[in-house]
């Protein structure tokens, strides 16, 4: 993983690329291809990252493992990448100042999709406010679940985060919107299960409040 980050940062600093993607699942294998730690497996294999996410609320051991994997990614992948970008590029600004580095998650705590944490670093060349923890949950609403998951609280559509990133990179709506639909990404309202709310389409094209300069 450390060598992979070195190569990526060298390519950025030499301006050979301006986009890098890390697949953390691949980072959990050793050089021989042997699985070295727990990871997400869609087959729900007992003992993997996916199952820990399912069981984190009810099992102290699963929660410990879930947290440990997240801490490793924070330290050895995300944090290490930021450290190596935090060197001056020009005019007193670092490569990190001029970049947007995002750590996304496909699942939230206990597998909820209503609390998926996203960590962003770098100021995107001054387009984003930094140093904030922002909670986009809509605390004015609650949706009682008829099955067994209790009350789910909605936030804002994921599309608005995608729009925020695109505009931070200097794009205009006309650069990414298609067929007269606002925003970026899948925007149709579907009949969600468990009484999860839909979102009005006009919201999908609006950048997130609070972090956009």
C-alpha positions in Angstrom: 0.0 0.0 0.0 2.8 2.4 0.9 4.5 1.8 -2.5 1.2 2.3 -4.3 0.7 5.6 -2.6 4.3 6.7 -3.5 3.7 5.9 -7.2 0.4 7.8 -7.1 1.8 10.9 -5.4 4.8 10.9 -7.8 2.5 10.8 -10.8 0.5 13.8 -9.4 3.6 15.8 -8.5 5.0 15.2 -12.0 1.6 16.1 -13.5 1.3 12.7 -15.3 -2.1 12.3 -13.8 -4.7 14.4 -11.9 -7.0 11.6 -10.9 -6.2 8.7 -8.6 -8.5 6.0 -7.3 -7.6 3.5 -4.5 -9.5 0.3 -4.2 -9.1 -0.5 -0.5 -10.2 -4.1 -1.0 -7.1 -4.8 -3.0 -5.0 -3.2 -0.3 -6.0 -5.9 2.1 -4.1 -8.6 0.3 -0.4 -9.1 0.7 2.1 -9.2 -2.1 1.5 -12.9 -2.8 -2.2 -12.3 -3.2 -3.1 -13.9 0.1 -5.9 -12.2 2.1 -4.2 -10.4 4.9 -7.1 -8.8 6.7 -10.9 -8.8 6.7 -12.6 -7.1 3.8 -15.9 -6.5 2.1 -17.3 -9.6 0.4 -20.7 -9.5 -1.2 -21.3 -13.2 -0.3 -21.5 -12.2 3.4 -18.8 -14.6 4.4 -18.7 -14.8 8.2 -15.7 -12.7 9.5 -15.4 -10.3 6.6 -15.8 -6.5 6.7 -19.3 -6.7 5.2 -20.5 -8.9 8.1 -18.8 -6.8 10.7 -20.8 -3.8 9.3 -24.0 -5.9 9.7 -23.2 -6.9 13.3 -21.5 -3.8 14.7 -24.5 -2.7 16.7 -25.1 -6.0 18.3 -21.7 -7.6 18.6 -18.8 -5.9 20.5 -16.3 -8.0 18.7 -17.7 -7.1 15.3 -17.7 -3.5 16.2 -14.1 -3.7 17.4 -13.0 -5.3 14.1 -15.1 -2.8 12.1 -13.4 0.1 13.9 -10.0 -1.5 13.5 -10.3 -1.8 9.8 -11.5 1.9 9.5 -8.6 3.0 11.7 -6.1 1.2 9.4 -7.5 2.8 6.3 -7.4 6.2 8.1 -3.7 5.8 9.0 -2.1 3.7 6.3 -4.1 4.8 3.2 -6.0 8.0 3.5 -3.7 9.7 6.0 -0.5 8.6 4.3 -1.7 9.9 1.0 -2.5 13.3 2.5 0.9 13.5 4.2 2.7 12.9 1.0 0.7 15.5 -0.9 1.3 18.1 1.8 4.3 19.7 0.2 4.5 23.0 -1.6 3.5 23.1 -5.2 3.7 26.9 -5.9 3.0 30.3 -4.4 3.0 28.9 -0.8 0.2 26.4 -1.7 0.7 22.7 -1.3 -0.5 19.9 -3.6 -3.0 19.1 -0.9 -4.3 22.7 -0.9 -4.9 22.3 -4.6 -6.5 18.9 -4.5 -9.7 17.2 -3.3 -9.1 13.9 -1.7 -12.3 11.9 -0.8 -12.8 8.8 1.3 -16.2 7.4 0.6 -18.0 4.4 2.0 -20.6 2.2 0.4 -22.1 1.3 3.8 -22.8 3.2 7.0 -22.6 2.0 10.6 -24.6 -1.2 11.1 -25.1 -1.3 7.3 -27.5 1.7 7.1 -27.4 3.8 4.0 -28.8 6.8 5.9 -25.6 7.6 7.7 -22.8 6.9 5.2 -19.8 9.0 6.3 -17.7 10.8 3.7 -14.3 12.4 4.5 -12.9 15.1 2.3 -9.5 16.7 2.6 -7.8 19.5 0.6 -9.4 22.7 -0.5 -9.8 22.0 -4.2 -7.8 25.1 -5.0 -9.9 27.3 -2.7 -13.3 26.1 -3.9 -14.2 24.4 -0.6 -14.3 25.5 3.0 -12.2 23.1 5.2 -12.0 22.2 8.8 -15.7 21.4 9.3 -17.7 18.4 10.4 -21.1 18.8 8.7 -24.2 16.7 9.6 -26.6 16.6 6.7 -29.2 14.5 8.5 -32.7 16.1 8.4 -33.5 16.0 12.1 -36.9 17.5 11.5 -38.2 14.2 10.1 -38.4 10.7 11.2 -39.7 7.6 9.4 -40.9 4.8 11.6 -39.9 1.4 10.1 -42.6 -1.3 10.0 -40.1 -4.1 10.2 -37.4 -4.1 12.9 -34.9 -1.4 12.1 -36.5 1.4 14.3 -36.5 5.0 13.1 -34.5 6.1 10.1 -33.6 9.8 9.6 -33.0 11.0 6.0 -30.5 13.5 5.0 -29.7 15.0 1.5 -29.4 13.1 -1.7 -25.9 11.7 -2.5 -26.2 13.4 -5.9 -25.7 16.8 -4.3 -22.3 15.7 -3.0 -21.3 14.6 -6.5 -22.4 18.0 -7.9 -20.4 19.8 -5.1 -17.3 17.9 -6.2 -17.8 18.6 -9.9 -18.4 22.3 -9.4 -15.3 22.5 -7.0 -13.3 21.1 -10.0 -14.5 24.0 -12.1 -17.3 22.4 -14.1 -20.6 24.1 -14.8 -24.0 22.3 -14.8 -24.0 22.2 -18.6 -20.8 20.2 -18.5 -22.4 17.2 -16.8 -26.2 17.4 -16.8 -28.0 15.3 -19.4 -31.4 15.2 -21.0 -32.6 18.2 -19.1 -32.3 16.4 -15.7 -30.7 18.4 -12.9 -27.6 17.2 -11.1 -25.4 14.3 -11.8 -26.0 10.5 -11.4 -29.2 8.5 -11.1 -32.0 10.9 -10.2 -35.2 9.1 -10.6 -37.4 8.6 -7.5 -38.1 5.0 -6.9 -40.5 3.3 -4.5 -38.1 2.7 -1.6 -38.7 0.0 0.9 -39.2 0.5 4.6 -40.8 3.9 4.2 -37.6 5.7 3.2 -38.4 9.1 1.7 -37.9 10.1 -1.9 -36.3 13.4 -2.9 -37.7 16.1 -5.1 -35.6 16.2 -8.3 -34.8 20.0 -8.3 -32.7 19.4 -5.2 -30.3 17.1 -7.0 -28.5 19.8 -8.8 -27.8 22.0 -5.8 -24.3 21.9 -4.2 -24.2 21.1 -0.5 -24.5 24.1 1.8 -21.8 24.9 4.4 -18.7 23.7 2.5 -18.9 25.5 -0.8 -17.1 28.8 -1.0 
